[in-house]
Each structure stands twice: as structure tokens, then as C-alpha cells.
Amino acid sequence: MKKSSIVTMMAVLLSLGFCVLYFGLFARISETSSAPQDALEVTVTPSAEPAAPVNAENGAVSTSTLSWIQAGVFAQESSVRELTAFLEQDGFTPVVYPRDQYQIVAVGMSLDPQVTRQCKQRMIDLDYEWMERSCTLNETQRQQLEEGQTAVVLEGCTSQP
């Protein structure tokens, strides 16, 4: 084979490789950007037994384990904004909290593990990377969670040994 034929063949193969890479990336972006805009719906099926211990005095659920899905850990603010935008577009409600020099993006925070499992399944269905996390809350953290300070609670959970 001539040297020019080999060079031409290599150039064609390289071009095809770039096309496959480009269109694969484009397909992923368009798939994500065309995802439905509806909110994440959670359906909880009641069972005969409570999912968590119940306080005999007032009948309130007294579970103290918070579970959530860690969707990403980033050092750059632009990456955090990009992931939270994708998650919001796909119907999630992301919470961002600091850990050392990183920002962690979390979704599916709940005292009900079924809610987190459903969120995890949706993350799998949408082809997101994820890590399931949980933390046993103390009374202060439970109060903070009730006050809507979810990021503070998650930060405290991840700083525990």
C-alpha cells in the first residue's frame, strides 16, 4: 500500500471517530434537555405496619435516619450550577452543601427510605451517576430539618466520622 493511502485511511477513521464521539455527546445533551418538565411524583403505598416507629403520645413518626442521593461532588461552581440545572429540568429538587473545598449536590432527601429509593430509581432511569447516603439525626438536626435547613443538616451528616 502506498503511504498516501495509509494516511488517507487513518484520516478517514479518525474523522469517523470524532463524528461518533460528537453525535454521542450531542444525543446525550439533547436527551437530557428534552426530558419532561413535570415534577418528580412520589407515590407512597400505605402498608399494614408503619414504616417507622410511631410516638405513642401523638402518633407522629419518630424515625431519625435521613437518606438521600448524592448526585455529584464538585470543586468548581460552574459544574455545580450545570448539574443542578439538569436535575431541576428533570424534576428533581437539588440541595447543595459544602464539604471541605467541595460542593456536594444532593436530591431525594427524606426520613422515609421509600422516597429515596424512588428517587434513586428515577436517577437510574435518567442515566445519572449517584451514590446513596444516610445519616442518623440527633435532635438538633431533626429540628433543623423541620425548619427547612436541609443543607445545614446534610453538611453536618457528612462531617460526622
C-alpha positions as CSV (number, residue, x, y, z in Angstrom):
1,M,0.0,0.0,0.0
2,K,1.2,3.5,-0.7
3,K,2.0,5.8,2.2
4,S,-0.6,8.3,1.0
5,S,-3.3,5.6,1.0
6,I,-2.5,4.7,4.6
7,V,-2.5,8.3,5.7
8,T,-5.9,8.9,3.9
9,M,-7.3,5.8,5.6
10,M,-6.2,6.9,9.0
11,A,-7.6,10.4,8.4
12,V,-11.0,8.9,7.5
13,L,-11.0,6.6,10.5
14,L,-10.1,9.5,12.8
15,S,-12.9,11.6,11.3
16,L,-15.4,8.8,11.8
17,G,-14.3,8.5,15.4
18,F,-14.8,12.2,16.0
19,C,-18.2,12.0,14.4
20,V,-19.3,9.2,16.7
21,L,-18.0,11.0,19.7
22,Y,-19.7,14.3,18.7
23,F,-23.0,12.7,17.9
24,G,-23.0,10.6,21.0
25,L,-22.4,13.6,23.2
26,F,-25.0,15.6,21.3
27,A,-27.5,12.8,21.7
28,R,-26.9,12.8,25.5
29,I,-27.3,16.5,25.8
30,S,-30.5,16.6,23.6
31,E,-31.9,13.6,25.5
32,T,-31.3,15.5,28.8
33,S,-32.6,18.8,27.6
34,S,-35.8,17.3,26.1
35,A,-36.7,15.5,29.3
36,P,-40.2,16.1,30.6
37,Q,-40.6,19.3,32.7
38,D,-43.0,17.7,35.2
39,A,-42.1,17.5,38.8
40,L,-41.0,14.3,40.4
41,E,-44.0,12.5,41.7
42,V,-43.7,10.2,44.7
43,T,-46.3,7.6,45.4
44,V,-46.3,6.0,48.8
45,T,-48.4,2.9,49.2
46,P,-49.7,2.5,52.8
47,S,-49.0,-0.8,54.5
48,A,-50.5,-2.6,57.5
49,E,-47.4,-1.7,59.6
50,P,-45.8,1.7,59.9
51,A,-42.6,2.2,58.0
52,A,-41.0,3.8,61.1
53,P,-41.6,3.8,64.8
54,V,-44.6,5.8,65.9
55,N,-44.6,8.0,69.0
56,A,-47.4,6.7,71.3
57,E,-48.2,10.1,72.7
58,N,-49.1,12.0,69.5
59,G,-48.9,9.3,66.7
60,A,-46.0,11.1,65.0
61,V,-43.4,9.2,63.1
62,S,-40.2,9.2,65.1
63,T,-37.6,7.9,62.6
64,S,-34.2,9.5,62.9
65,T,-32.5,8.3,59.8
66,L,-32.2,10.7,56.9
67,S,-31.5,9.2,53.5
68,W,-30.6,11.0,50.2
69,I,-28.9,10.6,46.9
70,Q,-25.6,12.2,46.3
71,A,-25.6,13.3,42.7
72,G,-22.2,15.0,42.4
73,V,-19.2,16.4,44.2
74,F,-17.5,19.4,42.5
75,A,-14.7,21.9,43.2
76,Q,-15.9,24.4,40.5
77,E,-19.1,26.4,41.0
78,S,-19.9,26.2,37.2
79,S,-20.1,22.4,37.4
80,V,-22.5,22.7,40.4
81,R,-24.7,25.1,38.5
82,E,-24.7,22.9,35.4
83,L,-25.7,19.7,37.3
84,T,-28.4,21.5,39.4
85,A,-29.9,22.9,36.2
86,F,-30.0,19.5,34.6
87,L,-31.6,18.0,37.8
88,E,-34.2,20.7,38.1
89,Q,-35.0,20.3,34.4
90,D,-35.6,16.6,35.1
91,G,-38.0,17.3,38.0
92,F,-35.6,17.0,41.0
93,T,-35.1,19.5,43.8
94,P,-31.4,19.6,44.4
95,V,-29.7,20.8,47.6
96,V,-26.1,22.0,47.5
97,Y,-24.0,21.8,50.7
98,P,-20.2,22.3,51.3
99,R,-17.8,19.6,52.3
100,D,-14.2,20.7,52.7
101,Q,-13.3,22.5,49.5
102,Y,-16.0,20.8,47.5
103,Q,-19.7,21.5,46.9
104,I,-22.0,18.4,47.0
105,V,-25.3,18.2,45.1
106,A,-28.0,16.0,46.7
107,V,-31.5,15.0,45.8
108,G,-34.2,12.8,47.4
109,M,-33.7,13.8,51.0
110,S,-36.2,12.1,53.2
111,L,-36.8,10.4,56.5
112,D,-38.8,7.9,54.5
113,P,-36.4,5.5,52.8
114,Q,-39.1,4.6,50.2
115,V,-38.9,8.2,48.9
116,T,-35.2,8.0,48.4
117,R,-35.5,4.6,46.7
118,Q,-37.9,6.1,44.2
119,C,-35.6,9.0,43.6
120,K,-32.7,6.6,43.1
121,Q,-34.7,4.6,40.5
122,R,-35.5,7.8,38.7
123,M,-31.8,8.7,38.7
124,I,-31.0,5.3,37.2
125,D,-33.8,5.7,34.6
126,L,-32.4,9.1,33.5
127,D,-28.8,7.7,33.4
128,Y,-27.4,9.9,36.2
129,E,-24.5,8.9,38.3
130,W,-25.4,8.7,42.0
131,M,-24.4,7.4,45.5
132,E,-27.0,6.6,48.2
133,R,-26.2,8.1,51.6
134,S,-27.9,8.1,55.0
135,C,-27.3,9.6,58.4
136,T,-28.8,9.1,61.9
137,L,-30.0,12.5,63.0
138,N,-29.7,13.9,66.5
139,E,-32.5,16.1,68.0
140,T,-30.8,19.4,66.8
141,Q,-30.6,18.1,63.2
142,R,-34.2,16.9,63.3
143,Q,-35.2,20.4,64.4
144,Q,-33.1,22.0,61.6
145,L,-34.7,19.7,59.1
146,E,-38.1,20.7,60.2
147,E,-37.1,24.3,59.8
148,G,-36.1,23.7,56.2
149,Q,-32.3,23.9,56.8
150,T,-31.7,20.8,54.7
151,A,-28.2,21.9,53.5
152,V,-27.0,22.5,57.1
153,V,-28.3,19.0,58.1
154,L,-26.6,17.3,55.2
155,E,-23.3,19.2,55.9
156,G,-23.5,18.1,59.5
157,C,-24.2,14.5,58.4
158,T,-21.2,14.3,56.1
159,S,-18.8,15.8,58.6
160,Q,-19.6,13.0,61.2
161,P,-17.0,10.3,61.5
